[in-house]
């Protein structure tokens, strides 16, 4: 699945972890819809990264992934 030039499995350096240069991976997309109209407002990215042997998940905007993508 690709949305706004971002595909599940893309790797990027998340700006909240920039000092440690931790690489995150896109694992899913979340749709944000209006409660009143039901129209699609936006998408968010669910990403995951490894930290001290644990898998951590979080959300981030599309711009973070596009600007900080790791070249394969």
N, C-alpha and C positions, 0 to 999 in steps of 0.2 A: 504494500500500500504506500503510495506517495502523495503527500499533500504539501503544496508550496515548495517543491524541490527538496523535500526532506523525506527520506525513506526509512522504514524500520530497519535497524541494524547500522545506521550511520553513526560514526564515532566523532566526538567533539570534545573540546576542553571547556567545561562548564565554568562560567565566570565566577561562581561562588567558590570554586576550588582552584582558581588560577595560580595562586602562590605555590601549590603543591603539584601543579600540572597533572592532576588526576583526569584520566580520560573517561568520559561517560558515553553510554550507548543508548540510542533511541529504542525504546521497547514497545511503545503504544501511543495512541493519540486519544485525547478526551475532547468531546464536543461540548461546548457551552451554548445552551439554548435559553431563550427568554421564557420566564415562567408565564407571562401574560399571553404572548402571541405564539410561542413555540418555535419561532424562527431561530435559525442558527446565528449565533453572535460571533463565535470564534472557536478556534482549536487550540489546545495546549499540548505540549509534548511531555510524555512520561519518560524519564531517563533513569538509568541505573549505573552505579559504579561500585567498585570494590574498595572497602576501607577496613583495614585491620582484620582481614579475613571474613568480613561480613558484606553482604550485598545490600546496598542502600538505594532507595528509590526516591525520586522527587520530580517536580514539574519545572518546566522552563519555557520561555517564549521561543518562537521560530527563529527570530533574529539571532539569538545566542548560538543556535546550531549552525546557521548559515555562515555567520561571521567567524566562528571558531572551529570549523570542520577540520578534522585530521585527515591529511592526504594519505590514501592507501597505496 
